[in-house]
Amino acid sequence: MSAAYPPRITLVTPSYNQGNYIEATIQSVLAQNYPNLEYFVIDGGSTDQSAAIIERYAAHLAYWVSEPDRGQTHAINKGFARSTGEIMGWLNSDDVLLPGALDRVAMAFQKDKTVEVVTGFRKVIDPDGRFIANIFRGVPEAEVLLLYCPIMQETTFWRRRVWEHLGLLDKHLQYIMDYEYWLRMTLAGYRFTLLPYYLGGFRQHAASKGTTQEDTRQRELAEIYQKRLM
């Protein structure tokens, strides 16, 4: 990566009542020591200790707010609407970036100007941050992506021009807005480039959306297929 011009990375963390985990999330981002980072934390008016934790790191954030919103997707879109970065992504408030992740992402985009979207491998961690499993998958063909989502959100970043073309995340989705965005990218002809590194840590815990909202996921999946494929 060129020391003279590291590309600006915009990273958005949406948050609501994740006081048990958000400090680890923020620390994992700041510990990247990436020199051209635009980091937003968009909190939905948490009633726990989240806002106090975020405020402690305010000097290191490009912007943060704690106010009522319309959910996770709305929070992410609010952050992206403020963004100026050439590279974009989001990190949920219970997940983490692994050491060196942003440097690896920036290097991939700088090395090959035709790269449009990158994705990497994931480590699964428990509520205390202890290792559970490694997850590594290849980049799927479009036909595979229609069947299931092998793309891991906290390890995925894209160029600004992709976002400018595709627009915001689907505001009607609260569970699989990431899958819909990957599908939209694929249908628009953008290709995913696999980085053979562990970039993010996905936290499993009892209150995570992946544990508590299976009915919502299935309903939204049906909506995506109806809207995008029929």
Summary of the structure (lengths in Angstrom):
residues: 230
radius of gyration: 16.6
end to end distance: 42.8
largest distance: 48.8
contacts: 745
relative contact order: 0.17
helix: 37%
strand: 23%
